[in-house]
């Protein structure tokens, strides 16, 4: 597939060329689903570590996490219908079909979730996704794309003998690809605000860039379809950046707007992240955290609310 077309469509599978090489590489999509009381996230992906090529699905719930390996031949990306296939499992913008089994981990997950009313961030030619112009730089250590800030969910999943119903549930989809996750970063996401129809995502990470490095920022808040972006490339300033154990306190400023974020992480569960292409870096993620967000314009509060069932990683 044309390289420029892939850059303009970061939600597509970017790693087709690596399947025939030995260059270290990873690519993974993140599907988060919540029914207000419970959440479950699925991370289908591939990684290439020299001659070792494999597909995988990671699963994280309120209480447990799992990593299931598959043969690389079990992986397929359908470009026409935007669908990730791993074994008998499919993951797409319109929903997921699950037939996950791992006897060693004593886990069976079956079910179907249907997605509708999807809402993504605003994009155009020069800003094909949340990374903005950095989307066109080919040597980034880790690339990030938001596929879906919000979607409605219907359907159900059975985990072993436990049924999870998602009538009027809420979803979120993003992805990462490259060779390594940043050596340090925070990431948080929430779209279950108590009093508002809003969606939020934030990441601040150490970004190597040739002989230099910088603190990269991507953040978006959507309130009733009104979008506010705070990023490195639109000259947002980080006024406050405090991390104290499992608590973060951040203040961002862009022009007349100021965004304040406080988050408290509940129990984090182990996921596996890439380091130089190898899936060997252990990180902790909570999908039951709280995020409080306040947006001011000229010191006047125009939005203030708290989201439950949030994803949070502090590395």
Rosetta silent file (secondary structure, phi, psi, omega in degrees, C-alpha in Angstrom):
SEQUENCE: XXXXXXXXXXXXXXXXXXXXXXXXXXXXXXXXXXXXXXXXXXXXXXXXXXXXXXXXXXXXXXXXXXXXXXXXXXXXXXXXXXXXXXXXXXXXXXXXXXXXXXXXXXXXXXXXXXXXXXXXXXXXXXXXXXXXXXXXXXXXXXXXXXXXXXXXXXXXXXXXXXXXXXXXXXXXXXXXXXXXXXXXXXXXXXXXXXXXXXXXXXXXXXXXXXXXXXXXXXXXXXXXXXXXXXXXXXXXXXXXXXXXXXXXXXXXXXXXXXXXXXXXXXXXXXXXXXXXXXXXXXXXXXXXXXXXXXXXXXXXXXXXXXXXXXXXXXX
SCORE:     score description
SCORE:     0.000 S_00000001
   1 L     0.000  145.837 -178.523    0.000    0.000    0.000 S_00000001
   2 L   -56.610  131.891 -176.621    1.168    3.539   -0.773 S_00000001
   3 H   -61.227  -42.930 -179.492    3.271    5.000    2.064 S_00000001
   4 H   -65.623  -37.105  177.510    1.619    8.424    1.910 S_00000001
   5 H   -63.382  -38.884  177.182   -1.832    6.818    2.016 S_00000001
   6 H   -65.152  -42.192  179.303   -0.854    4.942    5.180 S_00000001
   7 H   -61.980  -36.761 -179.709    0.422    8.140    6.816 S_00000001
   8 H   -78.859  -11.600  178.747   -2.871    9.860    6.038 S_00000001
   9 L  -129.660   70.496 -174.608   -4.772    6.874    7.454 S_00000001
  10 L   -65.271  -14.842  176.696   -2.940    5.964   10.667 S_00000001
  11 L   -72.360  -20.237  176.031   -5.829    3.729   11.768 S_00000001
  12 L   -67.160  161.284  172.351   -4.846    1.282    8.984 S_00000001
  13 L   -67.056  120.246 -175.786   -2.334   -1.494    9.640 S_00000001
  14 L   -93.493  -12.886 -167.306    1.045    0.170    9.102 S_00000001
  15 L  -101.443   19.852 -177.289    3.296   -2.864    9.464 S_00000001
  16 H   -55.684  -41.424 -176.795    2.600   -4.916    6.353 S_00000001
  17 H   -67.476  -25.388 -177.873    6.152   -4.413    5.060 S_00000001
  18 H   -78.525  -17.004 -179.618    7.644   -5.615    8.365 S_00000001
  19 H   -65.524  -19.891 -179.669    5.937   -8.998    8.128 S_00000001
  20 H  -106.072   10.420 -179.976    8.525   -9.952    5.501 S_00000001
  21 L  -124.631  178.427  176.475   11.556   -8.552    7.374 S_00000001
  22 L  -110.088   13.668 -179.507   13.365   -9.169   10.649 S_00000001
  23 L   -73.106  134.120 -178.375   13.239   -5.550   11.797 S_00000001
  24 L   -64.491  133.514 -171.970   11.906   -5.154   15.330 S_00000001
  25 E  -162.052  150.034  171.812    8.401   -3.741   15.233 S_00000001
  26 E  -141.047  156.708  172.170    5.091   -3.665   17.079 S_00000001
  27 E  -155.475  129.558 -178.585    1.576   -2.500   16.320 S_00000001
  28 E  -146.683  144.075  177.327   -1.433   -2.720   18.582 S_00000001
  29 E  -107.318  150.154 -175.359   -4.995   -1.401   18.750 S_00000001
  30 E  -123.638  114.724 -179.704   -6.793   -0.606   22.014 S_00000001
  31 E  -112.485  109.735 -179.065  -10.548   -1.256   22.351 S_00000001
  32 E  -106.451  135.307 -176.280  -11.991   -0.100   25.683 S_00000001
  33 E  -135.037  133.581  177.686  -15.563   -0.982   26.659 S_00000001
  34 E  -138.798  144.928  175.113  -17.535   -0.027   29.762 S_00000001
  35 L  -113.710   28.671 -178.494  -21.075   -0.599   30.957 S_00000001
  36 L    80.377  -45.189 -179.557  -20.701    1.976   33.776 S_00000001
  37 L   -89.893  -37.132 -175.985  -20.190   -0.757   36.422 S_00000001
  38 L  -131.554  154.943  176.383  -17.524   -2.840   34.692 S_00000001
  39 E  -132.820  153.131  173.051  -14.913   -2.297   31.996 S_00000001
  40 E  -148.256  134.411  178.967  -12.944   -4.556   29.700 S_00000001
  41 E  -121.189  143.623  177.622  -10.261   -3.613   27.185 S_00000001
  42 E  -120.918  136.626  177.697   -8.830   -5.671   24.335 S_00000001
  43 E  -125.327   91.533  172.345   -5.453   -5.049   22.683 S_00000001
  44 E   -83.526  144.513 -179.355   -5.011   -7.052   19.479 S_00000001
  45 E  -172.891 -175.686  177.114   -1.661   -6.647   17.799 S_00000001
  46 E  -135.358  152.889  169.062    1.526   -8.017   16.278 S_00000001
  47 E  -144.556  147.012 -178.276    5.178   -7.843   17.188 S_00000001
  48 E  -123.232  119.601 -179.082    8.330   -8.775   15.323 S_00000001
  49 E  -126.107   92.037 -173.078   11.475   -9.560   17.292 S_00000001
  50 L    55.631 -117.628 -178.595   14.174  -10.605   14.823 S_00000001
  51 L   -86.143   -5.719 -177.542   12.994  -13.997   13.529 S_00000001
  52 E   -92.020  109.330  179.800   10.241  -14.262   16.138 S_00000001
  53 E  -119.966  131.171 -178.860    6.978  -12.996   14.685 S_00000001
  54 E  -152.441  160.168  170.362    3.693  -13.376   16.505 S_00000001
  55 E  -106.463  162.711 -179.179    0.235  -11.972   16.998 S_00000001
  56 E  -154.574  161.074  167.849   -1.337  -11.421   20.391 S_00000001
  57 E  -133.211  122.517  171.687   -4.447  -10.301   22.241 S_00000001
  58 E  -101.095  145.735 -179.046   -4.166   -8.657   25.644 S_00000001
  59 E  -131.330  133.783  174.636   -7.206   -8.404   27.880 S_00000001
  60 E  -133.519  130.551  177.680   -7.674   -6.234   30.959 S_00000001
  61 E  -117.116 -172.218  176.725  -10.741   -6.192   33.205 S_00000001
  62 L   -61.899  -28.068 -170.637  -11.491   -4.529   36.533 S_00000001
  63 L  -119.912  -20.381 -170.877   -9.786   -7.393   38.321 S_00000001
  64 L  -144.137  163.224  173.430   -7.497   -9.330   35.954 S_00000001
  65 E  -140.578  153.328 -174.904   -5.291   -9.123   32.875 S_00000001
  66 E  -143.400  150.521  176.337   -4.244  -11.719   30.302 S_00000001
  67 E  -130.848  115.559 -175.818   -1.770  -12.023   27.413 S_00000001
  68 E  -117.017  123.041 -179.809   -2.609  -14.613   24.758 S_00000001
  69 E   -88.178  148.661  174.549   -0.136  -15.451   21.982 S_00000001
  70 E  -136.431  158.885  172.657   -1.091  -16.478   18.446 S_00000001
  71 E   -67.177  148.434 -179.860    0.872  -17.497   15.361 S_00000001
  72 H   -63.177  -26.796  177.426    1.579  -14.617   13.017 S_00000001
  73 H   -67.195  -17.083  178.416   -0.337  -16.536   10.335 S_00000001
  74 H   -80.039   -5.945 -177.798   -3.445  -16.067   12.498 S_00000001
  75 E   -97.951  138.829  174.057   -3.261  -12.293   11.938 S_00000001
  76 E  -152.417  140.250  172.775   -4.924  -10.456    9.068 S_00000001
  77 E  -114.986  121.748  178.623   -5.949   -6.849    8.497 S_00000001
  78 E   -90.824  102.306 -176.808   -8.868   -6.275    6.127 S_00000001
  79 L   -67.871  -33.289 -176.828   -8.182   -2.828    4.622 S_00000001
  80 L   -67.261  -40.910 -176.222  -11.487   -2.705    2.756 S_00000001
  81 L  -107.947    6.073 -175.936  -13.670   -3.225    5.829 S_00000001
  82 L    46.638   77.454 -176.532  -11.199   -1.983    8.494 S_00000001
  83 E  -145.652  129.164  175.789  -11.106   -5.187   10.464 S_00000001
  84 E   -96.164  127.488  179.100   -8.389   -6.871   12.529 S_00000001
  85 E  -119.483  125.464  174.372   -8.585  -10.664   12.540 S_00000001
  86 E  -133.371  110.997 -173.751   -6.634  -12.825   14.977 S_00000001
  87 L    62.014 -129.848  178.152   -7.680  -16.451   14.977 S_00000001
  88 L   -93.610   11.134 -178.856  -11.468  -16.524   15.222 S_00000001
  89 E  -100.095  141.304  175.280  -11.565  -13.035   16.774 S_00000001
  90 E  -129.642  142.381 -179.656  -12.402   -9.877   14.850 S_00000001
  91 E  -132.679  119.983 -178.773  -12.008   -6.241   15.930 S_00000001
  92 E  -143.351  175.901  179.667  -13.471   -3.396   13.875 S_00000001
  93 L   -68.059  -22.346 -178.756  -14.937    0.078   14.080 S_00000001
  94 L   -95.532   -3.028  177.895  -18.422   -1.435   14.009 S_00000001
  95 E   148.398 -178.023 -179.051  -17.806   -3.954   16.785 S_00000001
  96 E  -133.579  149.023  172.478  -15.925   -7.032   17.953 S_00000001
  97 E  -121.943  129.635 -169.381  -16.460  -10.776   17.839 S_00000001
  98 E  -123.070  127.734  171.062  -14.661  -12.773   20.539 S_00000001
  99 E  -141.006   67.526 -175.624  -13.625  -16.407   20.760 S_00000001
 100 E   -97.605  129.444  175.399  -10.650  -16.232   23.114 S_00000001
 101 E  -140.338  136.343  173.442   -9.446  -19.347   24.932 S_00000001
 102 E  -146.794  105.976 -174.908   -6.271  -20.021   26.902 S_00000001
 103 L   -64.572  -40.683 -177.387   -6.224  -23.187   28.994 S_00000001
 104 L   -62.146  -36.241 -179.242   -3.014  -22.280   30.880 S_00000001
 105 L   -94.603    1.931  178.506   -4.508  -18.983   32.071 S_00000001
 106 L    53.678   51.905 -178.768   -7.953  -20.531   32.600 S_00000001
 107 E  -132.521  131.168  172.701   -9.671  -17.896   30.499 S_00000001
 108 E  -132.627  126.814  179.314  -12.508  -18.172   27.999 S_00000001
 109 E  -130.868  119.419  178.011  -14.115  -15.091   26.474 S_00000001
 110 E  -129.659  145.297  174.493  -16.976  -15.335   23.995 S_00000001
 111 E   155.411  179.568  179.400  -19.358  -12.693   22.756 S_00000001
 112 E  -139.043  134.229  174.171  -20.234   -9.893   20.369 S_00000001
 113 E  -123.059  134.346  179.424  -20.241   -6.134   20.858 S_00000001
 114 E  -110.839  130.824 -178.562  -21.761   -3.747   18.310 S_00000001
 115 E  -104.940  142.173  176.449  -20.517   -0.151   18.054 S_00000001
 116 E  -149.740  172.344  177.752  -22.531    2.819   16.812 S_00000001
 117 E    52.878   44.851 -178.967  -22.618    6.645   17.015 S_00000001
 118 E   -67.930  143.210  177.100  -18.824    6.819   16.669 S_00000001
 119 E  -133.784  121.852  179.636  -17.158   10.167   17.294 S_00000001
 120 L  -113.751  176.507  176.474  -13.563   10.900   16.329 S_00000001
 121 L   -77.951  161.525  176.038  -11.369   13.986   16.503 S_00000001
 122 L   -72.893  136.910  179.128  -11.293   16.542   13.694 S_00000001
 123 L  -136.632  161.756  169.201   -8.625   15.855   11.068 S_00000001
 124 E  -155.651 -173.842 -170.762   -7.416   17.239    7.756 S_00000001
 125 L   -54.522  -45.323 -175.578   -4.521   16.759    5.329 S_00000001
 126 L   -83.228  -15.384  179.553   -1.835   18.364    7.509 S_00000001
 127 E  -130.935   73.966 -173.805   -3.200   16.884   10.745 S_00000001
 128 L   -68.824  -14.718  174.601   -4.274   13.315    9.870 S_00000001
 129 L  -165.299 -164.539 -170.421   -4.646   12.413   13.546 S_00000001
 130 L   -64.506  -22.209  178.259   -3.772   13.491   17.083 S_00000001
 131 L   -77.850   -6.112  176.558   -0.010   13.562   16.330 S_00000001
 132 H    59.426 -136.672 -178.174   -0.601   16.364   13.830 S_00000001
 133 H   -64.949  -20.898  176.893    2.391   17.031   11.532 S_00000001
 134 H   -64.540  -15.634  177.690    4.465   14.465   13.463 S_00000001
 135 H   -61.469  -23.503 -176.097    2.302   11.850   11.686 S_00000001
 136 H   -95.547    2.403  179.706    4.459   12.387    8.593 S_00000001
 137 L   -92.407  120.039 -169.566    7.815   11.819   10.324 S_00000001
 138 L   -79.734  -12.262 -172.053    8.935    8.231    9.578 S_00000001
 139 L  -107.759   20.089  179.190   11.461    7.676   12.386 S_00000001
 140 L   -65.728  138.424  179.020    9.307    8.234   15.483 S_00000001
 141 L   -61.770  -41.669 -179.301    9.972    5.679   18.231 S_00000001
 142 E  -142.300  128.897  177.298    6.250    5.359   18.951 S_00000001
 143 E  -106.792  149.834 -176.707    3.303    6.610   16.921 S_00000001
 144 E  -134.975  142.608  176.627   -0.169    7.161   18.311 S_00000001
 145 E  -141.951  139.279  171.177   -3.599    7.520   16.722 S_00000001
 146 E   -95.768  123.895 -179.080   -7.072    8.061   18.111 S_00000001
 147 E   -97.564  -31.238 -172.333   -9.586    6.056   16.119 S_00000001
 148 E  -160.725  108.077  178.263  -12.689    6.713   18.149 S_00000001
 149 E   -71.985  -25.670 -174.904  -13.106    9.057   21.122 S_00000001
 150 E  -159.475  138.274  166.209  -16.578    7.720   21.810 S_00000001
 151 E  -150.560  154.168  173.716  -18.994    5.072   20.619 S_00000001
 152 E   -85.868  148.436 -177.310  -22.138    3.469   21.952 S_00000001
 153 E  -124.813  139.969  167.001  -22.039   -0.265   22.653 S_00000001
 154 E  -136.969  147.487 -178.376  -24.650   -2.973   22.630 S_00000001
 155 E   132.626 -168.112 -178.090  -24.120   -6.683   23.122 S_00000001
 156 E  -152.330  157.956  177.294  -22.680   -8.997   25.736 S_00000001
 157 E  -132.862  140.875  174.068  -19.543  -10.926   26.633 S_00000001
 158 E  -113.042  118.008  177.374  -19.185  -14.092   28.682 S_00000001
 159 E  -106.009  110.480 -170.242  -15.917  -14.420   30.621 S_00000001
 160 L    51.763 -111.794 -179.876  -15.729  -17.988   31.875 S_00000001
 161 L  -106.814   10.746 -177.585  -19.102  -18.175   33.672 S_00000001
 162 E  -103.550  127.890  179.845  -19.587  -14.435   34.175 S_00000001
 163 E   -94.698  132.559  173.965  -21.861  -12.485   31.860 S_00000001
 164 E  -116.396  116.664  179.618  -21.100   -8.832   31.036 S_00000001
 165 E   -98.566  137.969 -176.139  -23.965   -6.939   29.415 S_00000001
 166 L  -123.340   43.485  174.490  -23.249   -3.755   27.457 S_00000001
 167 L   -67.850  118.509 -176.549  -26.681   -2.318   26.773 S_00000001
 168 L    59.710   36.297  174.597  -25.980    1.391   26.104 S_00000001
 169 E   -75.817  176.874 -177.247  -22.322    0.923   27.010 S_00000001
 170 E  -127.863  137.721 -178.147  -19.559    3.346   26.028 S_00000001
 171 E  -126.968  170.178 -179.612  -16.417    2.607   24.014 S_00000001
 172 E  -154.843  140.519  179.632  -13.091    4.120   22.946 S_00000001
 173 E  -135.950  133.076  173.449  -10.504    3.006   20.333 S_00000001
 174 E  -144.905 -179.346  177.315   -6.877    4.050   19.788 S_00000001
 175 E  -155.230  162.716  174.573   -3.629    2.493   18.573 S_00000001
 176 E  -138.114  151.484  175.041    0.188    2.599   18.810 S_00000001
 177 E  -159.100  155.617 -179.416    2.946    1.371   16.512 S_00000001
 178 E   147.422 -136.567  179.410    6.718    1.617   16.110 S_00000001
 179 L  -116.475  -32.275 -177.525    9.613   -0.029   17.933 S_00000001
 180 L  -149.803  148.187  165.754    9.207    0.951   21.622 S_00000001
 181 L   -69.380  154.727  175.907    6.855    2.606   24.058 S_00000001
 182 L   -57.206  149.608 -178.980    8.351    5.797   25.563 S_00000001
 183 L   -68.926  -24.042  174.313   10.686    5.173   28.484 S_00000001
 184 L  -147.498  140.577 -179.919    8.479    7.427   30.629 S_00000001
 185 E  -170.966  163.545  164.018    4.954    8.708   30.074 S_00000001
 186 E  -124.019  148.341  177.265    1.504    9.204   31.489 S_00000001
 187 E  -144.051  131.846  174.492   -1.678    8.302   29.631 S_00000001
 188 E  -145.433  151.296 -174.833   -5.250    8.751   30.752 S_00000001
 189 E  -152.476  137.528  176.893   -8.606    8.497   29.023 S_00000001
 190 E  -155.669  139.925  173.692  -12.218    8.886   30.089 S_00000001
 191 L  -142.374   27.416  176.080  -15.618    9.276   28.466 S_00000001
 192 L  -116.602   57.693 -179.269  -17.974    8.394   31.353 S_00000001
 193 E   -72.927  147.106 -170.046  -18.453   11.891   32.733 S_00000001
 194 L   -73.988  -35.829 -172.857  -21.103   12.234   35.404 S_00000001
 195 L  -124.214    5.778 -171.911  -22.929   15.350   34.222 S_00000001
 196 L  -140.067  156.152  170.325  -21.752   15.941   30.651 S_00000001
 197 L   -92.744   85.903 -172.838  -21.564   14.402   27.223 S_00000001
 198 E  -139.730  156.391  176.446  -17.782   14.640   27.018 S_00000001
 199 E  -136.915  144.952 -172.905  -14.731   12.586   26.049 S_00000001
 200 E  -144.287  143.205  174.076  -11.133   13.142   27.126 S_00000001
 201 E  -148.529  140.080 -179.996   -7.682   11.783   26.357 S_00000001
 202 E  -144.377  137.482  169.547   -4.204   12.921   27.519 S_00000001
 203 E  -143.696  132.503  172.670   -0.672   11.672   27.022 S_00000001
 204 E  -126.981  123.839 -170.698    2.603   13.305   28.036 S_00000001
 205 E  -143.084  154.776  171.149    5.715   11.329   27.091 S_00000001
 206 E   -75.526  121.390 -175.818    9.489   11.450   26.686 S_00000001
 207 E  -116.820  110.381  171.522   10.045   11.645   22.921 S_00000001
 208 E   -72.620  138.569 -174.879   13.496   10.898   21.414 S_00000001
 209 E  -144.537   87.413 -175.696   13.983   12.936   18.256 S_00000001
 210 L    66.409 -125.454  178.790   17.282   12.350   16.519 S_00000001
 211 L   -85.509    0.162 -175.890   20.060   13.645   18.773 S_00000001
 212 E  -120.450  179.065  172.643   17.544   15.440   20.968 S_00000001
 213 E  -151.431  159.300  178.515   14.480   14.649   23.032 S_00000001
 214 E  -151.456  166.596  177.551   11.470   16.574   24.252 S_00000001
 215 E   -90.225  107.416 -176.730    8.358   16.195   26.378 S_00000001
 216 E   -87.956  138.749 -178.219    5.589   15.462   23.908 S_00000001
 217 E  -125.935  128.780  166.703    1.994   16.397   24.671 S_00000001
 218 E  -134.078  130.311 -177.170   -1.219   15.259   23.017 S_00000001
 219 E  -154.558  136.958  177.104   -4.551   16.024   24.645 S_00000001
 220 E  -142.498  137.441  175.362   -8.109   16.394   23.400 S_00000001
 221 E  -126.394  124.641  177.060  -11.365   17.231   25.144 S_00000001
 222 E  -115.469  123.134 -179.544  -14.670   16.983   23.277 S_00000001
 223 E  -121.934  111.412 -178.870  -17.742   18.540   24.903 S_00000001
 224 L    48.836   46.956  177.742  -21.017   18.079   23.007 S_00000001
 225 L    72.477    0.309  172.905  -19.015   17.765   19.758 S_00000001
 226 E   -87.737  123.665 -172.231  -17.028   20.945   20.497 S_00000001
 227 E  -104.747  137.183  175.723  -13.346   19.997   20.319 S_00000001
 228 E  -127.381  119.350  179.196  -10.435   21.457   22.294 S_00000001
 229 E  -108.680  138.331  174.475   -6.897   20.289   21.466 S_00000001
 230 E  -130.003  108.704 -172.712   -3.829   20.920   23.631 S_00000001
 231 E  -142.520  165.989  174.802   -0.668   19.657   21.941 S_00000001
 232 L   -59.299  -44.242 -173.089    3.018   20.255   21.439 S_00000001
 233 L   -78.138  -12.483  172.531    2.472   21.334   17.831 S_00000001
 234 L  -105.883   22.619  168.326   -0.219   23.933   18.652 S_00000001
 235 L    67.271   33.670  172.816    2.112   25.574   21.214 S_00000001
 236 L   -71.145  137.641  176.356    0.355   24.483   24.411 S_00000001
 237 E   -99.516  139.564  174.184    2.358   25.231   27.560 S_00000001
 238 E   -92.583  105.476 -177.922    2.563   22.782   30.449 S_00000001
 239 E   -80.763  -34.525 -178.551    2.073   24.963   33.540 S_00000001
 240 E  -142.229  137.701  178.699    2.007   22.134   36.072 S_00000001
 241 E  -147.292   91.278 -175.291    3.152   18.515   35.866 S_00000001
 242 E  -119.757  126.117  174.128    3.009   16.702   39.198 S_00000001
 243 E  -124.051  121.512 -179.492    3.053   12.936   39.643 S_00000001
 244 E  -130.843   98.493 -175.135    2.852   11.594   43.186 S_00000001
 245 L    57.613 -112.092 -176.692    2.599    7.807   43.292 S_00000001
 246 L  -104.624   23.794  179.853   -0.759    7.083   41.664 S_00000001
 247 E  -122.056  135.608  174.876   -1.985   10.699   41.541 S_00000001
 248 E  -122.384  146.852  178.318   -1.426   13.198   38.732 S_00000001
 249 E  -140.265  112.124 -170.973   -2.054   16.948   38.736 S_00000001
 250 E  -131.899  141.520  174.028   -1.563   18.744   35.438 S_00000001
 251 E  -130.392  130.606 -179.280   -2.324   22.227   34.108 S_00000001
 252 E  -122.120  148.925  179.448   -2.127   23.152   30.412 S_00000001
 253 E  -138.355  128.332  174.322   -2.494   26.557   28.737 S_00000001
 254 E  -136.041  110.504 -177.963   -3.150   27.440   25.125 S_00000001
 255 L    60.034 -125.678 -179.195   -4.015   31.046   24.384 S_00000001
 256 L   -87.128    0.330 -177.703   -6.967   32.090   26.542 S_00000001
 257 E  -100.447  139.996  172.055   -7.768   28.482   27.504 S_00000001
 258 E  -130.035  134.386 -178.570   -6.478   26.628   30.552 S_00000001
 259 E  -119.258  125.536  177.461   -7.084   22.934   31.199 S_00000001
 260 E  -113.547  132.628 -177.865   -6.640   21.365   34.629 S_00000001
 261 E  -129.629  127.007  170.623   -6.528   17.591   35.068 S_00000001
 262 E  -124.669  135.950 -179.013   -6.437   15.596   38.277 S_00000001
 263 E  -141.995  144.468  178.565   -6.504   11.829   38.262 S_00000001
 264 E  -126.046  122.784 -177.713   -6.323    9.112   40.869 S_00000001
 265 L   -87.903  131.185  168.694   -5.364    5.590   39.866 S_00000001
 266 L   -84.751 -162.685 -175.638   -7.029    2.597   41.426 S_00000001
 267 L   -55.333  123.572  177.004   -5.469   -0.862   41.306 S_00000001
 268 L   -91.642  142.725  179.830   -3.205   -1.227   38.291 S_00000001
 269 E  -115.970  152.784 -171.371   -2.956   -4.534   36.433 S_00000001
 270 E   -76.085  129.584  166.766   -0.027   -5.844   34.435 S_00000001
 271 E  -122.290  164.635  179.345    0.153   -5.377   30.684 S_00000001
 272 E  -110.726  130.116 -177.776    3.071   -6.094   28.374 S_00000001
 273 E  -120.882  159.869 -176.733    4.520   -3.267   26.273 S_00000001
 274 E   -81.814  143.633  171.452    7.187   -3.220   23.531 S_00000001
 275 E  -137.983  112.065 -174.863   10.831   -2.359   24.071 S_00000001
 276 L    53.951   40.394  177.328   12.949   -2.427   20.911 S_00000001
 277 L    85.687  -19.048 -178.865   10.265   -4.548   19.312 S_00000001
 278 E   -88.717  133.326  177.332   10.266   -7.141   22.071 S_00000001
 279 E   -83.220   81.445 -174.330    7.103   -7.507   24.142 S_00000001
 280 E  -138.755   -1.730 -178.756    8.959   -7.598   27.442 S_00000001
 281 E   -92.560  120.374 -179.797    8.289   -4.298   29.233 S_00000001
 282 E   -87.966  129.911  175.281    5.782   -4.639   32.069 S_00000001
 283 E  -127.941  163.414  177.811    3.478   -1.694   32.726 S_00000001
 284 E  -114.368  132.759  176.581    0.501   -1.222   35.020 S_00000001
 285 E  -129.532  136.993  170.927   -2.840    0.046   33.801 S_00000001
 286 E  -107.760  137.383  172.669   -6.009    0.807   35.705 S_00000001
 287 E  -115.885   21.165  179.138   -9.353    0.971   33.883 S_00000001
 288 E  -126.838   24.461 -175.366  -11.281    1.917   37.028 S_00000001
 289 E   -86.039  172.356  176.239   -9.674    5.295   37.761 S_00000001
 290 E  -112.637  142.173  173.601  -11.187    8.762   38.161 S_00000001
 291 E  -131.178  125.082  174.245  -10.313   11.831   36.084 S_00000001
 292 E  -106.199  129.507 -175.021  -11.456   15.348   36.974 S_00000001
 293 E  -127.374  130.675  176.061  -11.229   17.892   34.159 S_00000001
 294 E  -128.520  126.232  178.142  -11.765   21.667   34.335 S_00000001
 295 E  -113.546  127.531  178.901  -11.628   23.917   31.285 S_00000001
 296 E  -119.797  146.678  169.785  -11.390   27.691   31.686 S_00000001
 297 E  -125.397  119.816 -175.117  -11.484   30.510   29.169 S_00000001
 298 L    52.328   44.092  177.664  -10.089   33.828   30.420 S_00000001
 299 L    67.216    9.989  176.560  -10.276   32.342   33.951 S_00000001
 300 E  -103.777  125.826 -177.489  -13.995   31.635   33.528 S_00000001
 301 E   -70.966  121.709  176.491  -14.983   27.970   34.007 S_00000001
 302 E  -111.026  -10.432  176.230  -16.782   26.639   30.934 S_00000001
 303 E  -158.310  135.509  174.180  -16.533   22.929   31.827 S_00000001
 304 E  -156.617  118.753 -176.616  -15.889   20.968   35.023 S_00000001
 305 E  -162.080  167.824 -179.065  -16.752   17.322   35.528 S_00000001
 306 E  -125.109  134.240  177.414  -15.395   13.938   36.657 S_00000001
 307 E  -105.118  138.202  171.764  -15.277   10.732   34.654 S_00000001
 308 E   -97.111  176.564  176.785  -15.415    7.242   36.153 S_00000001
 309 E    52.450   44.994 -175.905  -14.180    4.010   34.568 S_00000001
 310 E   -95.314  150.518  170.874  -11.068    5.734   33.233 S_00000001
 311 E   -88.905  137.933  179.845   -7.891    4.262   31.837 S_00000001
 312 E  -148.502  128.504  172.771   -4.669    5.433   33.491 S_00000001
 313 E  -128.882  135.155  174.498   -1.023    4.474   33.039 S_00000001
 314 E  -128.079  112.793 -175.064    1.926    6.097   34.814 S_00000001
 315 L  -124.324    0.000    0.000    5.324    4.834   33.612 S_00000001
